[in-house]
Amino acid sequence: MRSPSSALSTDSTVSGSVIEPYSPEAVAKARGIDLRLVPVAVTSWLMAAAIILTRSYWPLLVGLAAALGGAVWWLRLRRAYGFRVSRVLARSVATVGAIASTVGADTWLRILFIDAHPLLRKLSTNVAVVQERVTVAGLPKQLTEGRVVVPVEVPGLGDVPLFLRPELARGAGANAIDFTSLQPGMSFDITATARPAQGAELIPVTLSATRAPENLGEPEGLWRITSWLRESFHALCADLPWDAGKILPGMVMGDVSMQDSTLRNQFTVTGLSHLSAVSGSNVAVITGTALLIATACRAGYRSRLVVAALFLAAFVLLVGPEPSVLRAAIMGSVGLVAVASARWTDVLASLSAAVLLLMVIAPGMAISYAFVLSVAATAGILVVLPWWSKAILLRLQQVPWLVKDDRPTQLQAMAVRMVVIAVAADLVTIPIIVHMTGKVSLVAVVCNLAVTAVVPIITVLGLLSALLAAVYPPLTFLLAQTIVAPAVPCAAWVMWVARTGSTAPMLATPGGWLWAALATSLLAGLLLSVRYARHWRQLRWCWATLLCGLVMLGLGERGGVIKLEKPDRHTTVTMQAGVIDLNGTTVIRVSDDEAAIRQQQQIADAVAAAGGAGKVAVVVTECGKPHDRPSYMPSGVPVYYPCKDKLKFR
C-alpha cells in the first residue's frame, strides 16, 4: 500500500499541469486573496489618524480596551468545544487591537514630545519669533507672485514648511539667493514668524521668513551626492527645446522648482499632478524596466531582484531619501511582490504591510492627502485590474475581426491593462478629491490615457541621462544629451495635454464628507453595475433615478449645487491692456522665455544692484497668445509681454 505522500507525489508527476493538493500553490488558490493584514493596516491607520486629529489619547484607550476584551474573550473560548468562528474572531480582535494600540502609542509619544517643544509652548499664547539654524528637508516649490515654500527641519521638532517672499531674495552684491536653488541638506540661519497650521498636522506649525537666509551651508554626506546629481541634471535640462526642461526634473526626480504655479495648476486640474511628484508609479516604472532588462539578459530569479533593487537604490540616491520618496519607494515596491512571487493574491497583503510600515515610520502620513490618494489608487488598481481586464479580454474574443485564433494577442492584452489601470486609478480617487477640493476633472481619465505611453520613456531615459551627466561631464554630458533627446518630444506632449486639458470645465460640488460619501456610493454602484452587467435591465432604472437626481441638483436654486466651472487659475491680478510705468526700473529685454531662463544670473545681478525684485522688469518681445495673469521669474521679478498682452510702457 502506498502512503498518502507517495500517492500525492505520483499524482503530481502524471502531468505537469496537475497541482499537488497540499502544495503552496494549491493552498493559495483555495485560500483566495490574502486579506489577513488588511484589518490590521486599516485599524492602525485609523488609530494614527484619530490621535493626530484629536491630539488626545482616547483612541489609544479604545484600542487597548479592544485588545484586552478580545484576549479575555479568546481565553474563555479556547477550551470550549465548538465556537470555532468565535475563537477566530476573538483572536483577531485581540491581535488587531494590540498592533493598532502599539502604533497609537508611538504616535501619542511623538505628539507629547512635539507639544513639549519650546516653540509649540510659545505658540500657544501668541505668535512666536523663531531664530534657528535649520536644514532643508525637501525640494522648494514656487507659489504665486514669486513666493517659495520649502520644508525645513527645525532641531528637536521636525519638518515644517518655510514660506519665503521674493523681496527677501535680494542681498549685498553677489549674495543674492535664488530660493528655488535650495537643495535638501543645506543648512542656514533663519529669522521667521511661527503660526499655527491651518489644518490638522502632526507638527501644527508653519514658518514665514522675515529675513533672508544667512550663512548658507552646503549639503553634507548623502545629500551632497544627491545635490551633485540633481545640479548636473538641471544643467542638462537648461537648454532643452519646447520648455521640456520645466517638467523633466519633476517627472524624473520630483523637482518642481522650475515649474511656476500656473503650470502646476494645469497638471492638477487635469489629474496629472502625480507625474510631477515622486510617486509609486515612478518606482514601478523603474523597477519594472530593470526586471525587463534582466529578463532579456536571461538573468536568474535572484539576479532579477538584485538588479531591480540596484535600480531602486540609484533612484533614491538621485532623488534623496526624503519622506515622500521613502513613501513612494515602499508603495511602488508593492507591485514587485506580485512579480517576484508570481501570485497576484499576495499584492493586497504586501500593500497592507506597506501601510503598516509607513504608520510606524511616519505616522504623520495618516492624514496626508498624498498618502491617502496613493493607497487608494494602488488598492483600486489591484482590485479592479484583474477583474475588468479579464472581463474585457473575454468579450474581445467574441469580436472575430479583433482577435486572431479566438485569443487576444499579447499587445492587445497590454493595451487593455494600460487603459484599465488609468481608469481604475482615476475612478477610485474621485471621492477623496471631492472631499479635498469639491471639484472633479472631467478629462482626467483621457489625459492620463494620452500620456500613459510616454511616461515610462521620460522616467527611464531621464534617470539614465541624469546619472550619466554627473559621472564626468566633459565626456559623458554629450552622451547624456543623446539619451535624453527622445524624452524631449514626450515631455512636450505631456505639457500640451496638460495645457489643453486645463481649459475644459470641471464638475464642482460643495465638497466635504457628505459629498465624498455620495461619490463613494455612486462609484460602488458603477463598479457593481459593470461587474453584474447581465442584470442591466434591473439596474437601469436605479441609474436613471440617480441621473435625474443629479440633474435636479445641478439645476437647483442659485445655479444648482452641482455645476460646471472653469478651472481655478490661482490669479490674483488680471492682466489688462494699458500703460505700465517702468520709470526708475531696470529693464532687461529678451527675445523669449528661454532667453530669460538663460539670463537668470544677469537678472539676479540686476536685482542685487537695484535693491529688490520689484525694481527690475523683464520684457519679452516674443508675440503669441495673450496671458490672463501676471508672470514672474523665480526670484520674483515681473515679466511683461507687450506684444502678447497689448501693453504699453512709459
JORA-V7604 format. One record per backbone hydrogen bond with DSSP energy under -0.5 kcal/mol. NH is the residue of the N-H (numbers start at 1). CO is the residue of the C=O. If there is no record, write none. Layout:
nh=NH co=CO
nh=NH co=CO
//
This chain:
nh=7 co=3
nh=8 co=4
nh=9 co=5
nh=10 co=6
nh=11 co=7
nh=12 co=8
nh=13 co=9
nh=13 co=10
nh=14 co=11
nh=15 co=11
nh=18 co=15
nh=23 co=20
nh=27 co=23
nh=28 co=24
nh=29 co=25
nh=30 co=26
nh=31 co=27
nh=32 co=28
nh=34 co=345
nh=35 co=33
nh=38 co=35
nh=39 co=35
nh=41 co=37
nh=42 co=38
nh=43 co=39
nh=44 co=40
nh=45 co=41
nh=46 co=42
nh=47 co=43
nh=48 co=44
nh=49 co=45
nh=50 co=46
nh=51 co=47
nh=52 co=48
nh=53 co=49
nh=54 co=50
nh=55 co=51
nh=56 co=51
nh=61 co=57
nh=62 co=58
nh=63 co=59
nh=64 co=60
nh=65 co=61
nh=66 co=62
nh=67 co=63
nh=68 co=64
nh=69 co=65
nh=70 co=66
nh=71 co=67
nh=72 co=68
nh=73 co=69
nh=74 co=70
nh=75 co=71
nh=76 co=72
nh=77 co=73
nh=78 co=74
nh=80 co=77
nh=87 co=83
nh=88 co=84
nh=89 co=85
nh=90 co=86
nh=91 co=87
nh=92 co=88
nh=93 co=89
nh=94 co=90
nh=95 co=91
nh=96 co=92
nh=97 co=93
nh=98 co=94
nh=99 co=95
nh=100 co=96
nh=101 co=97
nh=102 co=98
nh=103 co=99
nh=104 co=100
nh=105 co=101
nh=106 co=102
nh=107 co=103
nh=108 co=104
nh=109 co=105
nh=110 co=106
nh=111 co=107
nh=112 co=108
nh=113 co=109
nh=114 co=110
nh=115 co=111
nh=116 co=112
nh=117 co=114
nh=121 co=117
nh=122 co=118
nh=123 co=119
nh=124 co=120
nh=125 co=122
nh=126 co=122
nh=128 co=194
nh=130 co=192
nh=132 co=190
nh=134 co=132
nh=134 co=188
nh=135 co=153
nh=136 co=186
nh=137 co=151
nh=138 co=151
nh=140 co=182
nh=141 co=149
nh=142 co=256
nh=142 co=259
nh=143 co=147
nh=146 co=143
nh=147 co=144
nh=148 co=164
nh=149 co=141
nh=150 co=162
nh=152 co=160
nh=153 co=135
nh=154 co=152
nh=154 co=158
nh=157 co=154
nh=158 co=154
nh=160 co=152
nh=162 co=150
nh=163 co=207
nh=164 co=148
nh=168 co=165
nh=169 co=166
nh=170 co=167
nh=173 co=171
nh=175 co=172
nh=176 co=173
nh=177 co=169
nh=179 co=177
nh=181 co=178
nh=182 co=179
nh=185 co=136
nh=186 co=183
nh=187 co=217
nh=188 co=134
nh=189 co=214
nh=190 co=132
nh=192 co=130
nh=192 co=190
nh=193 co=208
nh=194 co=128
nh=195 co=206
nh=197 co=204
nh=204 co=202
nh=205 co=203
nh=206 co=195
nh=207 co=161
nh=208 co=193
nh=209 co=163
nh=210 co=191
nh=211 co=191
nh=214 co=189
nh=217 co=187
nh=223 co=220
nh=224 co=221
nh=225 co=221
nh=226 co=222
nh=227 co=223
nh=228 co=224
nh=229 co=225
nh=230 co=226
nh=231 co=227
nh=232 co=228
nh=233 co=229
nh=234 co=230
nh=235 co=231
nh=236 co=232
nh=237 co=233
nh=238 co=234
nh=240 co=237
nh=243 co=240
nh=244 co=241
nh=246 co=243
nh=247 co=243
nh=247 co=244
nh=248 co=244
nh=249 co=245
nh=251 co=247
nh=252 co=248
nh=253 co=249
nh=254 co=250
nh=255 co=249
nh=256 co=254
nh=259 co=256
nh=260 co=258
nh=264 co=260
nh=265 co=261
nh=266 co=262
nh=267 co=263
nh=268 co=264
nh=269 co=265
nh=270 co=266
nh=271 co=268
nh=272 co=267
nh=273 co=267
nh=275 co=272
nh=276 co=272
nh=276 co=273
nh=277 co=274
nh=279 co=277
nh=282 co=279
nh=283 co=279
nh=284 co=280
nh=285 co=281
nh=286 co=282
nh=287 co=283
nh=288 co=284
nh=289 co=285
nh=290 co=286
nh=291 co=287
nh=292 co=288
nh=293 co=289
nh=294 co=290
nh=295 co=291
nh=296 co=292
nh=297 co=293
nh=298 co=295
nh=299 co=294
nh=304 co=300
nh=305 co=301
nh=306 co=302
nh=307 co=303
nh=308 co=304
nh=309 co=305
nh=310 co=306
nh=311 co=307
nh=312 co=308
nh=313 co=309
nh=314 co=310
nh=315 co=311
nh=316 co=312
nh=317 co=313
nh=318 co=314
nh=319 co=315
nh=320 co=316
nh=322 co=320
nh=326 co=322
nh=327 co=323
nh=328 co=324
nh=329 co=325
nh=330 co=326
nh=331 co=327
nh=332 co=328
nh=333 co=329
nh=334 co=331
nh=335 co=332
nh=337 co=333
nh=337 co=334
nh=338 co=334
nh=339 co=335
nh=340 co=336
nh=341 co=337
nh=342 co=338
nh=346 co=343
nh=347 co=344
nh=349 co=345
nh=350 co=346
nh=351 co=347
nh=352 co=348
nh=353 co=349
nh=354 co=350
nh=355 co=351
nh=356 co=352
nh=357 co=353
nh=358 co=354
nh=359 co=355
nh=360 co=356
nh=361 co=357
nh=362 co=358
nh=365 co=362
nh=366 co=363
nh=367 co=364
nh=368 co=365
nh=369 co=367
nh=372 co=368
nh=373 co=369
nh=374 co=370
nh=375 co=371
nh=376 co=372
nh=377 co=373
nh=378 co=374
nh=379 co=375
nh=380 co=376
nh=381 co=377
nh=382 co=378
nh=383 co=379
nh=384 co=380
nh=385 co=381
nh=386 co=382
nh=387 co=383
nh=388 co=384
nh=389 co=385
nh=390 co=386
nh=391 co=387
nh=392 co=388
nh=393 co=389
nh=394 co=390
nh=395 co=391
nh=396 co=392
nh=397 co=393
nh=398 co=395
nh=399 co=396
nh=400 co=398
nh=402 co=399
nh=403 co=399
nh=404 co=407
nh=407 co=404
nh=413 co=409
nh=414 co=410
nh=415 co=411
nh=416 co=412
nh=417 co=413
nh=418 co=414
nh=419 co=415
nh=420 co=416
nh=421 co=417
nh=422 co=418
nh=423 co=419
nh=424 co=420
nh=425 co=421
nh=426 co=422
nh=427 co=423
nh=428 co=424
nh=429 co=425
nh=430 co=427
nh=433 co=429
nh=434 co=430
nh=435 co=431
nh=436 co=432
nh=437 co=433
nh=438 co=433
nh=439 co=433
nh=440 co=507
nh=442 co=505
nh=447 co=443
nh=448 co=444
nh=449 co=445
nh=450 co=446
nh=451 co=447
nh=452 co=448
nh=452 co=449
nh=454 co=451
nh=455 co=451
nh=456 co=452
nh=458 co=454
nh=459 co=455
nh=460 co=456
nh=461 co=457
nh=462 co=458
nh=463 co=459
nh=464 co=460
nh=465 co=461
nh=466 co=462
nh=467 co=463
nh=468 co=464
nh=469 co=465
nh=470 co=466
nh=471 co=467
nh=471 co=468
nh=472 co=468
nh=475 co=472
nh=476 co=472
nh=477 co=473
nh=479 co=475
nh=480 co=476
nh=481 co=477
nh=482 co=478
nh=483 co=479
nh=484 co=480
nh=485 co=481
nh=486 co=482
nh=487 co=484
nh=488 co=484
nh=488 co=485
nh=489 co=485
nh=490 co=486
nh=491 co=487
nh=492 co=488
nh=493 co=489
nh=494 co=490
nh=495 co=491
nh=496 co=492
nh=497 co=493
nh=498 co=494
nh=499 co=495
nh=500 co=496
nh=501 co=497
nh=502 co=498
nh=503 co=500
nh=504 co=501
nh=506 co=565
nh=507 co=440
nh=508 co=506
nh=508 co=563
nh=509 co=438
nh=512 co=434
nh=516 co=512
nh=517 co=513
nh=518 co=514
nh=519 co=515
nh=520 co=516
nh=521 co=517
nh=522 co=518
nh=523 co=519
nh=524 co=520
nh=525 co=521
nh=526 co=522
nh=527 co=523
nh=528 co=524
nh=529 co=525
nh=530 co=526
nh=531 co=527
nh=532 co=528
nh=533 co=530
nh=535 co=532
nh=536 co=533
nh=538 co=535
nh=539 co=535
nh=540 co=536
nh=542 co=538
nh=543 co=539
nh=544 co=540
nh=545 co=541
nh=546 co=542
nh=547 co=543
nh=548 co=544
nh=549 co=545
nh=550 co=546
nh=551 co=547
nh=552 co=548
nh=553 co=549
nh=554 co=550
nh=555 co=551
nh=556 co=553
nh=559 co=556
nh=560 co=557
nh=561 co=553
nh=562 co=553
nh=563 co=508
nh=563 co=561
nh=565 co=506
nh=576 co=574
nh=578 co=646
nh=580 co=648
nh=582 co=580
nh=585 co=582
nh=586 co=615
nh=587 co=585
nh=588 co=617
nh=589 co=587
nh=590 co=619
nh=596 co=592
nh=597 co=593
nh=598 co=594
nh=599 co=595
nh=600 co=597
nh=603 co=599
nh=604 co=600
nh=605 co=601
nh=606 co=602
nh=607 co=603
nh=608 co=604
nh=609 co=605
nh=610 co=606
nh=611 co=607
nh=612 co=607
nh=615 co=612
nh=616 co=613
nh=617 co=586
nh=618 co=638
nh=619 co=588
nh=620 co=618
nh=620 co=640
nh=621 co=590
nh=621 co=619
nh=622 co=591
nh=630 co=573
nh=631 co=639
nh=633 co=637
nh=636 co=633
nh=638 co=616
nh=639 co=631
nh=640 co=618
nh=643 co=620
nh=644 co=622
nh=645 co=641
nh=646 co=642
nh=647 co=642
nh=648 co=578
nh=650 co=580
//
